[in-house]
Amino acid sequence: MKTKIPRLAAALVAAAALFGLVGDASAGFVYIKPIVTPRPIQDPIFLWEFEMAVDGGVDGVQLVKNQAFFTIYDIPGLISGSNSQPTTPPFAASFNLLGTDVSPVQPVVDDPALLNVTFRYTGNDTINVLAGQRRLLGIFSFLSDSDFSDVPRFIQLAEQSINRRTGQFESSLRIVRVNLPEPTSLALFLPGAALMGTIVWRRRRREGTEPVEPTA
């Protein structure tokens, strides 16, 4: 059962984007391709995927166990525990109503009614990224369940990494534009996805792998 999501947070984030907070920081965690696509389950569940990298910037940064992380704020309908992330290098995810502290960076808004997700580096080895270089980390993802109209067009991403030369924490906050399918494309996608699901179910039922009739 879906609930109506407050839209004040999304409106504030969109307003901040108009004032120039959109984009990458010069160093630390950076997003490459934030994409949200519908999945043909539960009318629908949305799959969020972020291809993430670490950028050395001018000074270069390093990742340190349990100290380097990034937080994505205020996802309507975020499903706790639905995360997927790279195992090499290893990361772990946590879900909280209030974001992990990224001092001195503060989000534009951290809505206490909406979950955030934090991905933290858990490896034992330090990963050095030198000045002017970038290392791809892989795809980070999670699921959300909300009305299409409530999926935000902009989200906040805060990160914390360590400067290789100074040994000090460096943090940044940016507003990330979300790539969403057009509503017309979504309307065409869902009936086809439902049809494919029905075909797969019937095939499995004939093979004896799906003995129970699905409920509406």
N, C-alpha and C positions, 0 to 999 in steps of 0.2 A: 504494500500500500504506500503510495507516494504522498508526501506532505508538501504543502506550499512552502517554498524557500524564500526567506527574506531577501530582498533585492538591494538593500541599502549598500551592503559591502561591495557588490558588483558595480553599482553606480559610482561609488567613490574611487574604486580602482580604475574604472574607465576614465573618470575625470583626471586622475593623476597621470594616466597615459597621455592625455592631450597636452599635459604640461611638460612633456619631454622625459619621462622616466622610462620610456620604452627602450629596450636595447640591452646589449651585453656590457658587463663590466670589463675593464682592461685586463684583469687577471682573475684567477680562481675558477670556480665552476661556471660553465657557460652552456646554454642550451643550443642545440643545433636545429632540431625539427620537432617542435611541440605539436602533436596531432591528436585530435579527438575523433573517434569513429564509433558509430553505433554497432553493437553486437546483436545478433538475432535471437535474443533471450530477454524475457521480462520487459518487453515493449517500450523501448529497448534498454539494455544496460550499455553505458558508454565506456569505451576503452580509451584511456589516456596514455599516450606514449611520448616519452622525452628522450631523444638521443642526446646524451650529455658528454661533455669534454672538460678537460682542465687546461686552462690557458696560462702560460708562464708570465705573460705581460712583460713589463719592463724589467722587473727584478727577478721574476721566477717564483714559483710557489712549490710547496710540498704537501702531501697528504700524510697525516699522522693518525694512528689508530685512536678511535673514540674522540677525536678532536676536530676532524674535518667533516662537514656535513652540509646539506642544503635542505631547505624547507619550502614546500609549496603550500600556500595559504588558501583556506576558505573554498573548498570544493563542494558544491551542493550535492548531496546524496552520496558522498564518498563512502565506499564500502570498506570498513576496517578489515585488514588482513588480506585484501585482494591484490597485494603488491607483487611485482616481479622485478628483479634487478640483477645486474651482473654478479657472477661468482668469481670472475677473474678480471680485475681486482674485486675483492669481496665487499659487498655493502649489505646493510640490514635496514629495514624500515620500521618506523613507529608511527602511530596515529594518535593525535591529541587534539582536544578542542582549542587549546592555546599553543602557539608555536614554540619551538625550541628557541631559547634566547640566542640572538645573533647580535651581541653588543658590538659597537654602539648603534647598529642599524635597527630601525623600528619599521614595521610594516605600516602602510597607509591606514589599514584597519585590520584587526584580527577579530572577526565575528565569533563570539563565544558559542553561537549556535551551529557553527559549521566546522567540520573536522579539517585539520591540516595533516599533511604527511611529511615526515622527515626521513631522508636517506643518509645514513652515516657510514663512513668508511670503517671497516672492522679488520683490516689486514694487519699483519705484524710487521710488514716491510714498509719503509718509507718510499713513496713514489715521488721522484723529483721531476719537475717539468721546468726546463730552463727557459731563460728569457727568449721571447720570440718564437717559442715552440708551443704546440698544442697536442694533447694526448686524448684520444677518444676513449671513453669509459664503457660505452654500450647503451642499451635501451633500458630505461626505467619506466615502469608502467603501473597502473592501478585502475580500478573500475569505479564508476559512479552510477547512481540510479536516481534520475530526476527527470522532470519534463524538459523537452528540448529547449523550450524558451527560457529555462533557468540555467542552462549551461553558460558560464561566463565567457565573454569574448576576450577578456584580459584577466590574467592572474598574477599574483605576486610570487616571486621566487627570491628568497634570501639565502646567502651562502656564507660559510666561514672556512677559510683555509689558512695556511701558515706561510709567511714569507720566508723563502729559502735563505736569504741573506741576513735578515734581521732577527729571525726566529719569533716574530710577533704575529699575533692573529690579524688577519685582514678579512673584512666583511664587506658585503655589498648587497643592495636590494635593487631589483629591476622588475619592471612590469612586462610580462611576456604576453604577446598576442597569441591567441589560441586559433589554430586552423580547424574550422568546422565545416561540415558539408552544408550546402545550401538547403533550406527547408524543402524545396522542390525535389532535390536529389534524395533527401531523406524519405520523402513520401513515396518515391519510386523504389527505394532500396528495401523498405520494410516488408511490403508484400512478397517480393522475391525471396527475401531471407526466410520469411515464414514458410513459403512454398518449399524451399530447399530443406528446411527442418522437417517438414512433413514427409518428404520423399525419403530422407535418411531414416526417419523413424519407421516408416513402412518397410524399408529394406531390411532393417535390423529385426523387425518383428517377424518377417518371413524367414530370416536366418535363425530365429529362436533366441536372439540376444536381447529382445525387448518384449517380455511377455505381458507387461502390464499396460493397459490402455491409458494414454495420457489424459489428464483432466484439463478442462478448459480453464 
